[in-house]
Amino acid sequence: SANPMQRFLAVAQLVWLAGAAGLLLYAALSTLRLRRQLKNAVCEGDNIYTVPGLATPFVMGILRPKIYLPSDLREEERGYILLHERAHLRRG
């Protein structure tokens, strides 16, 4: 007969693996949904893109990061947001 602790660890390992697989699937689906939304992005130069209907500005990408902004930003907001997002890029 197997040690009860071995059974517990085997079950715990399966639960952990199922959770990790679920989170990986959720991340993949979220990324695909976001990329579909970014197909409507308009390049404004210098790796800055505007997207209609975007909820919040963000930076996306590792090798060639791009700044994505909602298309309905006011110019004053846009300047501050670009400073903020460029700070993210400088700091890696």
C-alpha positions as CSV (number, residue, x, y, z in Angstrom):
1,S,0.0,0.0,0.0
2,A,1.2,3.5,-0.8
3,N,1.9,6.1,1.9
4,P,-1.0,8.5,2.4
5,M,1.3,11.5,2.0
6,Q,2.3,10.2,-1.5
7,R,-1.4,10.0,-2.5
8,F,-2.0,13.5,-1.2
9,L,1.0,14.9,-3.1
10,A,0.0,13.2,-6.3
11,V,-3.5,14.7,-6.1
12,A,-2.1,18.1,-5.1
13,Q,0.3,17.9,-8.1
14,L,-2.7,17.2,-10.5
15,V,-4.7,20.1,-9.0
16,W,-1.7,22.4,-9.4
17,L,-1.1,21.3,-13.0
18,A,-4.8,21.8,-13.9
19,G,-4.8,25.3,-12.4
20,A,-1.6,26.2,-14.3
21,A,-3.1,24.9,-17.5
22,G,-6.3,26.8,-16.9
23,L,-4.4,30.1,-16.3
24,L,-2.3,29.5,-19.4
25,L,-5.4,28.9,-21.5
26,Y,-7.0,32.1,-20.1
27,A,-3.9,34.1,-20.9
28,A,-3.7,32.8,-24.5
29,L,-7.4,33.5,-25.1
30,S,-7.1,37.0,-23.6
31,T,-4.1,37.8,-25.8
32,L,-5.9,36.6,-28.9
33,R,-9.0,38.7,-28.1
34,L,-6.7,41.8,-27.5
35,R,-4.9,41.2,-30.8
36,R,-8.2,41.0,-32.6
37,Q,-9.1,44.4,-31.2
38,L,-5.8,45.9,-32.1
39,K,-6.3,45.1,-35.8
40,N,-8.1,48.4,-36.1
41,A,-5.1,50.3,-34.8
42,V,-3.9,53.4,-36.7
43,C,-0.2,54.1,-36.7
44,E,0.6,57.7,-35.8
45,G,4.4,57.3,-36.1
46,D,7.1,56.6,-33.5
47,N,5.5,53.3,-32.5
48,I,2.3,55.1,-31.3
49,Y,-1.0,53.6,-32.3
50,T,-4.6,54.7,-31.7
51,V,-7.4,52.3,-31.4
52,P,-11.1,53.1,-31.4
53,G,-13.0,51.7,-28.5
54,L,-9.9,50.9,-26.4
55,A,-10.6,51.2,-22.7
56,T,-7.1,52.1,-21.4
57,P,-3.7,53.0,-22.8
58,F,-0.9,50.4,-22.6
59,V,2.5,49.3,-24.0
60,M,2.6,45.9,-25.7
61,G,5.6,44.0,-27.0
62,I,9.0,42.9,-25.9
63,L,11.4,43.3,-28.9
64,R,9.5,46.1,-30.6
65,P,7.1,47.6,-28.0
66,K,4.3,49.8,-29.2
67,I,2.2,52.3,-27.3
68,Y,-1.6,51.9,-27.8
69,L,-3.9,54.8,-27.0
70,P,-7.7,55.1,-27.1
71,S,-8.7,57.2,-30.1
72,D,-11.0,59.5,-28.1
73,L,-8.2,61.1,-25.9
74,R,-8.0,64.8,-25.5
75,E,-4.7,66.4,-26.5
76,E,-3.9,67.4,-22.9
77,E,-4.5,63.8,-21.6
78,R,-2.6,62.4,-24.5
79,G,0.6,64.3,-23.7
80,Y,0.6,63.1,-20.1
81,I,-0.2,59.5,-21.0
82,L,2.6,59.4,-23.6
83,L,5.1,60.6,-21.0
84,H,3.9,57.9,-18.7
85,E,4.0,55.1,-21.3
86,R,7.4,56.2,-22.5
87,A,8.7,56.0,-18.9
88,H,7.6,52.4,-18.9
89,L,9.6,51.8,-22.1
90,R,12.7,53.5,-20.7
91,R,12.6,51.4,-17.6
92,G,12.1,48.2,-19.5
